[in-house]
């Protein structure tokens, strides 16, 4: 289903979780992105892949506890205990002849019982055996502990704990604040910070509206671009080729977006930027697409697992410069969007946020700020030359 429109009829074998297309329905034109040009066998495979992407991954922290408490064999099994409703798209499913209306059960216009989210965020997994499973939490991707709570004033809010350490959320909030200073407001997802049961959580609102669908960039760009991008950190030639092919293939909007993204990576040294964390938003009514705001910046400013290990050992801290720093910015890029004055005083913000954690001793914060200054200085110099 897309909202109240019937899109596909399919069969699921719950022993193997293999899906088989039965037939395309009246509103197949509203099928998920990329389904329209495929034959029946390929669509069957894509349905299964769609469910897998929509399910809690096996890499999720607490995954085994969640499966045990909900009596689920895996994330797809849990997905089918609800109706696959999400806050990143408007697709869902129901059994044949099941009398349900999207208007009554969707999460964009209706509240839900957030006991599932509260149990997971508090790591009270035993409580999951007593909660309603028709919740957006079971369709939320990612490795870290997370849960959707409903704020009476702000609506749905996604709370994320760090994958490895609480400090990762500090880095995400800092990176989003930095991006807000550099880019247009609509180009960056806003993250807030809050304590949940003694741990920091980064908090954001849904990224799409009532007529929109969030699509991972891995489903949009050609496979060769995916391969080039994911080898850019260690291979300068591949990185150069990635940008050249973006222009060659006519992806001018993506080209400008990735220029900005590379500059952001350079000065906040985020280590978890991949196509799964980059998306486009499609308007299902008009068919128009736009690049989604920058999101999922956890681990920035030395708050990720590997960086944290380096920072805890001052004699090895300089390895951080080798592992994380992206200083190979291209002098030929357009830097007209960059205004260094917008970052005046951001060092104080770094110090204020990182000081919330006992791990970040003053000398560690000084080291992180020094890396930031070095990276910003390189960007300032390139922008000045280009202008």
KESE-740552 format. One record per residue (C-alpha): chain; z, y, x; residue number from 1; residue in one letter. Coordinates in steps of 0.5 Angstrom, whole numbers, plus 500, padded with zeros to 3 digits. Layout:
BEGIN
["A",[Z,Y,X],NUM,"a"];
...
//
This chain:
BEGIN
["A",[500,500,500],1,"x"];
["A",[499,507,502],2,"x"];
["A",[504,511,497],3,"x"];
["A",[501,508,490],4,"x"];
["A",[495,506,493],5,"x"];
["A",[493,499,494],6,"x"];
["A",[489,498,500],7,"x"];
["A",[490,491,503],8,"x"];
["A",[491,484,500],9,"x"];
["A",[494,479,505],10,"x"];
["A",[498,473,506],11,"x"];
["A",[504,472,511],12,"x"];
["A",[506,465,514],13,"x"];
["A",[513,466,515],14,"x"];
["A",[514,460,520],15,"x"];
["A",[509,463,525],16,"x"];
["A",[508,470,522],17,"x"];
["A",[501,470,522],18,"x"];
["A",[497,474,517],19,"x"];
["A",[491,473,514],20,"x"];
["A",[487,478,510],21,"x"];
["A",[485,476,503],22,"x"];
["A",[481,482,501],23,"x"];
["A",[480,489,502],24,"x"];
["A",[483,493,495],25,"x"];
["A",[480,499,492],26,"x"];
["A",[483,504,496],27,"x"];
["A",[481,501,503],28,"x"];
["A",[479,508,505],29,"x"];
["A",[486,510,506],30,"x"];
["A",[487,504,511],31,"x"];
["A",[491,505,517],32,"x"];
["A",[487,508,523],33,"x"];
["A",[482,504,526],34,"x"];
["A",[482,499,520],35,"x"];
["A",[475,501,517],36,"x"];
["A",[470,499,522],37,"x"];
["A",[473,492,523],38,"x"];
["A",[471,485,520],39,"x"];
["A",[476,481,516],40,"x"];
["A",[478,476,522],41,"x"];
["A",[480,483,526],42,"x"];
["A",[483,486,520],43,"x"];
["A",[488,480,520],44,"x"];
["A",[490,481,527],45,"x"];
["A",[491,488,526],46,"x"];
["A",[495,487,520],47,"x"];
["A",[500,483,525],48,"x"];
["A",[500,488,530],49,"x"];
["A",[501,493,525],50,"x"];
["A",[507,490,523],51,"x"];
["A",[509,488,530],52,"x"];
["A",[509,496,532],53,"x"];
["A",[513,497,525],54,"x"];
["A",[518,493,527],55,"x"];
["A",[525,493,531],56,"x"];
["A",[522,491,538],57,"x"];
["A",[526,485,542],58,"x"];
["A",[528,490,547],59,"x"];
["A",[532,494,543],60,"x"];
["A",[539,495,545],61,"x"];
["A",[543,491,541],62,"x"];
["A",[537,487,538],63,"x"];
["A",[540,480,538],64,"x"];
["A",[547,483,534],65,"x"];
["A",[542,486,529],66,"x"];
["A",[538,480,528],67,"x"];
["A",[544,475,527],68,"x"];
["A",[548,480,523],69,"x"];
["A",[542,481,518],70,"x"];
["A",[540,473,518],71,"x"];
["A",[533,475,521],72,"x"];
["A",[529,471,526],73,"x"];
["A",[526,477,529],74,"x"];
["A",[524,484,528],75,"x"];
["A",[518,482,523],76,"x"];
["A",[523,478,519],77,"x"];
["A",[527,484,518],78,"x"];
["A",[522,488,516],79,"x"];
["A",[520,484,510],80,"x"];
["A",[527,484,508],81,"x"];
["A",[525,491,506],82,"x"];
["A",[519,494,504],83,"x"];
["A",[516,497,511],84,"x"];
["A",[518,504,509],85,"x"];
["A",[518,509,514],86,"x"];
["A",[519,516,516],87,"x"];
["A",[513,516,521],88,"x"];
["A",[507,514,516],89,"x"];
["A",[507,513,508],90,"x"];
["A",[505,505,509],91,"x"];
["A",[509,500,506],92,"x"];
["A",[508,493,502],93,"x"];
["A",[510,489,496],94,"x"];
["A",[509,482,494],95,"x"];
["A",[504,481,489],96,"x"];
["A",[505,483,482],97,"x"];
["A",[512,486,484],98,"x"];
["A",[513,492,480],99,"x"];
["A",[515,498,485],100,"x"];
["A",[513,505,485],101,"x"];
["A",[513,509,492],102,"x"];
["A",[515,515,488],103,"x"];
["A",[522,512,487],104,"x"];
["A",[523,508,494],105,"x"];
["A",[520,513,499],106,"x"];
["A",[524,516,504],107,"x"];
["A",[521,523,504],108,"x"];
["A",[523,525,497],109,"x"];
["A",[529,520,496],110,"x"];
["A",[536,519,500],111,"x"];
["A",[538,512,502],112,"x"];
["A",[544,508,504],113,"x"];
["A",[545,510,511],114,"x"];
["A",[550,505,512],115,"x"];
["A",[545,501,517],116,"x"];
["A",[545,507,521],117,"x"];
["A",[552,508,522],118,"x"];
["A",[554,501,523],119,"x"];
["A",[548,501,529],120,"x"];
["A",[550,508,532],121,"x"];
["A",[558,505,532],122,"x"];
["A",[556,499,534],123,"x"];
["A",[559,495,529],124,"x"];
["A",[554,490,528],125,"x"];
["A",[559,485,523],126,"x"];
["A",[558,491,518],127,"x"];
["A",[550,490,518],128,"x"];
["A",[551,483,514],129,"x"];
["A",[554,488,508],130,"x"];
["A",[549,493,508],131,"x"];
["A",[542,495,504],132,"x"];
["A",[536,493,509],133,"x"];
["A",[531,498,505],134,"x"];
["A",[532,503,510],135,"x"];
["A",[527,507,515],136,"x"];
["A",[531,504,521],137,"x"];
["A",[528,497,521],138,"x"];
["A",[521,501,522],139,"x"];
["A",[523,505,528],140,"x"];
["A",[520,504,535],141,"x"];
["A",[524,504,542],142,"x"];
["A",[529,501,546],143,"x"];
["A",[535,505,545],144,"x"];
["A",[540,505,540],145,"x"];
["A",[538,509,534],146,"x"];
["A",[539,511,526],147,"x"];
["A",[537,515,521],148,"x"];
["A",[542,519,517],149,"x"];
["A",[541,524,512],150,"x"];
["A",[543,531,512],151,"x"];
["A",[544,535,506],152,"x"];
["A",[541,541,509],153,"x"];
["A",[536,539,514],154,"x"];
["A",[534,532,511],155,"x"];
["A",[533,526,515],156,"x"];
["A",[535,526,522],157,"x"];
["A",[534,521,527],158,"x"];
["A",[540,520,532],159,"x"];
["A",[538,517,539],160,"x"];
["A",[543,514,544],161,"x"];
["A",[541,513,551],162,"x"];
["A",[538,506,553],163,"x"];
["A",[542,506,559],164,"x"];
["A",[547,512,559],165,"x"];
["A",[549,517,555],166,"x"];
["A",[547,522,559],167,"x"];
["A",[539,520,558],168,"x"];
["A",[540,524,551],169,"x"];
["A",[543,530,555],170,"x"];
["A",[536,530,559],171,"x"];
["A",[532,530,553],172,"x"];
["A",[535,536,550],173,"x"];
["A",[534,540,556],174,"x"];
["A",[527,538,557],175,"x"];
["A",[526,540,550],176,"x"];
["A",[529,546,551],177,"x"];
["A",[525,547,557],178,"x"];
["A",[518,546,553],179,"x"];
["A",[520,550,547],180,"x"];
["A",[520,556,553],181,"x"];
["A",[513,554,555],182,"x"];
["A",[509,552,549],183,"x"];
["A",[508,554,542],184,"x"];
["A",[514,552,537],185,"x"];
["A",[510,547,534],186,"x"];
["A",[508,544,540],187,"x"];
["A",[515,541,541],188,"x"];
["A",[520,537,537],189,"x"];
["A",[526,540,537],190,"x"];
["A",[532,536,539],191,"x"];
["A",[540,537,538],192,"x"];
["A",[546,534,541],193,"x"];
["A",[552,531,538],194,"x"];
["A",[557,526,540],195,"x"];
["A",[557,519,536],196,"x"];
["A",[563,515,537],197,"x"];
["A",[564,518,544],198,"x"];
["A",[557,518,546],199,"x"];
["A",[552,523,546],200,"x"];
["A",[546,523,541],201,"x"];
["A",[540,527,541],202,"x"];
["A",[538,528,534],203,"x"];
["A",[531,530,531],204,"x"];
["A",[527,531,524],205,"x"];
["A",[521,527,522],206,"x"];
["A",[515,529,525],207,"x"];
["A",[510,529,519],208,"x"];
["A",[509,531,512],209,"x"];
["A",[508,528,506],210,"x"];
["A",[501,527,507],211,"x"];
["A",[501,526,514],212,"x"];
["A",[501,519,518],213,"x"];
["A",[503,519,526],214,"x"];
["A",[498,515,530],215,"x"];
["A",[500,513,537],216,"x"];
["A",[495,515,542],217,"x"];
["A",[494,508,545],218,"x"];
["A",[490,507,538],219,"x"];
["A",[485,513,539],220,"x"];
["A",[483,514,546],221,"x"];
["A",[479,509,550],222,"x"];
["A",[482,503,553],223,"x"];
["A",[480,505,560],224,"x"];
["A",[483,512,559],225,"x"];
["A",[490,508,558],226,"x"];
["A",[489,504,564],227,"x"];
["A",[488,510,568],228,"x"];
["A",[493,514,565],229,"x"];
["A",[498,509,567],230,"x"];
["A",[497,509,574],231,"x"];
["A",[497,516,575],232,"x"];
["A",[504,517,578],233,"x"];
["A",[502,512,584],234,"x"];
["A",[494,513,585],235,"x"];
["A",[492,520,586],236,"x"];
["A",[484,518,585],237,"x"];
["A",[486,515,578],238,"x"];
["A",[489,521,576],239,"x"];
["A",[483,525,578],240,"x"];
["A",[479,521,574],241,"x"];
["A",[483,521,568],242,"x"];
["A",[482,528,567],243,"x"];
["A",[475,528,569],244,"x"];
["A",[474,523,563],245,"x"];
["A",[477,527,558],246,"x"];
["A",[472,532,559],247,"x"];
["A",[466,527,560],248,"x"];
["A",[468,524,553],249,"x"];
["A",[469,531,549],250,"x"];
["A",[477,530,549],251,"x"];
["A",[478,538,550],252,"x"];
["A",[484,539,546],253,"x"];
["A",[487,533,549],254,"x"];
["A",[485,535,556],255,"x"];
["A",[489,542,555],256,"x"];
["A",[495,538,552],257,"x"];
["A",[495,533,558],258,"x"];
["A",[495,539,563],259,"x"];
["A",[501,542,560],260,"x"];
["A",[504,535,559],261,"x"];
["A",[503,534,567],262,"x"];
["A",[506,541,568],263,"x"];
["A",[512,539,564],264,"x"];
["A",[513,533,567],265,"x"];
["A",[513,536,574],266,"x"];
["A",[519,541,573],267,"x"];
["A",[523,537,569],268,"x"];
["A",[521,530,572],269,"x"];
["A",[521,526,566],270,"x"];
["A",[520,518,568],271,"x"];
["A",[518,515,561],272,"x"];
["A",[512,519,559],273,"x"];
["A",[506,514,556],274,"x"];
["A",[501,513,551],275,"x"];
["A",[507,510,546],276,"x"];
["A",[510,517,547],277,"x"];
["A",[504,521,545],278,"x"];
["A",[501,521,538],279,"x"];
["A",[496,525,534],280,"x"];
["A",[498,527,527],281,"x"];
["A",[492,525,521],282,"x"];
["A",[492,529,515],283,"x"];
["A",[491,523,510],284,"x"];
["A",[488,528,505],285,"x"];
["A",[483,532,509],286,"x"];
["A",[482,527,515],287,"x"];
["A",[483,532,520],288,"x"];
["A",[488,531,526],289,"x"];
["A",[492,535,531],290,"x"];
["A",[496,533,537],291,"x"];
["A",[503,531,535],292,"x"];
["A",[509,535,538],293,"x"];
["A",[512,533,545],294,"x"];
["A",[517,528,544],295,"x"];
["A",[521,522,547],296,"x"];
["A",[523,526,553],297,"x"];
["A",[530,522,555],298,"x"];
["A",[531,521,562],299,"x"];
["A",[529,528,564],300,"x"];
["A",[533,532,570],301,"x"];
["A",[535,526,573],302,"x"];
["A",[539,523,567],303,"x"];
["A",[535,516,567],304,"x"];
["A",[537,510,570],305,"x"];
["A",[534,510,576],306,"x"];
["A",[535,517,578],307,"x"];
["A",[542,516,576],308,"x"];
["A",[543,511,581],309,"x"];
["A",[540,515,586],310,"x"];
["A",[544,521,585],311,"x"];
["A",[551,517,585],312,"x"];
["A",[549,516,592],313,"x"];
["A",[548,522,596],314,"x"];
["A",[545,519,602],315,"x"];
["A",[540,516,598],316,"x"];
["A",[539,522,593],317,"x"];
["A",[533,525,597],318,"x"];
["A",[529,518,594],319,"x"];
["A",[529,522,588],320,"x"];
["A",[524,527,591],321,"x"];
["A",[519,521,592],322,"x"];
["A",[520,517,586],323,"x"];
["A",[520,522,581],324,"x"];
["A",[517,528,583],325,"x"];
["A",[510,530,580],326,"x"];
["A",[507,536,585],327,"x"];
["A",[500,534,585],328,"x"];
["A",[498,539,580],329,"x"];
["A",[491,541,580],330,"x"];
["A",[489,548,582],331,"x"];
["A",[483,548,578],332,"x"];
["A",[487,547,572],333,"x"];
["A",[488,553,567],334,"x"];
["A",[495,556,567],335,"x"];
["A",[494,562,563],336,"x"];
["A",[499,559,558],337,"x"];
["A",[504,559,563],338,"x"];
["A",[509,565,563],339,"x"];
["A",[514,564,569],340,"x"];
["A",[518,569,566],341,"x"];
["A",[520,565,560],342,"x"];
["A",[524,561,564],343,"x"];
["A",[529,566,567],344,"x"];
["A",[536,563,567],345,"x"];
["A",[534,556,565],346,"x"];
["A",[538,554,571],347,"x"];
["A",[544,556,567],348,"x"];
["A",[542,552,561],349,"x"];
["A",[541,546,566],350,"x"];
["A",[548,547,569],351,"x"];
["A",[551,548,562],352,"x"];
["A",[548,542,559],353,"x"];
["A",[549,537,565],354,"x"];
["A",[557,539,566],355,"x"];
["A",[558,536,559],356,"x"];
["A",[558,529,563],357,"x"];
["A",[563,527,568],358,"x"];
["A",[558,524,572],359,"x"];
["A",[554,530,574],360,"x"];
["A",[559,533,579],361,"x"];
["A",[558,540,581],362,"x"];
["A",[554,538,588],363,"x"];
["A",[549,533,583],364,"x"];
["A",[548,539,579],365,"x"];
["A",[546,543,585],366,"x"];
["A",[541,538,587],367,"x"];
["A",[538,537,581],368,"x"];
["A",[537,545,580],369,"x"];
["A",[534,545,587],370,"x"];
["A",[529,540,585],371,"x"];
["A",[527,544,579],372,"x"];
["A",[527,550,583],373,"x"];
["A",[522,547,588],374,"x"];
["A",[518,544,582],375,"x"];
["A",[518,551,579],376,"x"];
["A",[516,554,585],377,"x"];
["A",[510,550,586],378,"x"];
["A",[507,551,579],379,"x"];
["A",[509,559,580],380,"x"];
["A",[504,559,586],381,"x"];
["A",[499,555,583],382,"x"];
["A",[499,559,576],383,"x"];
["A",[499,566,581],384,"x"];
["A",[493,563,585],385,"x"];
["A",[489,561,578],386,"x"];
["A",[490,568,575],387,"x"];
//
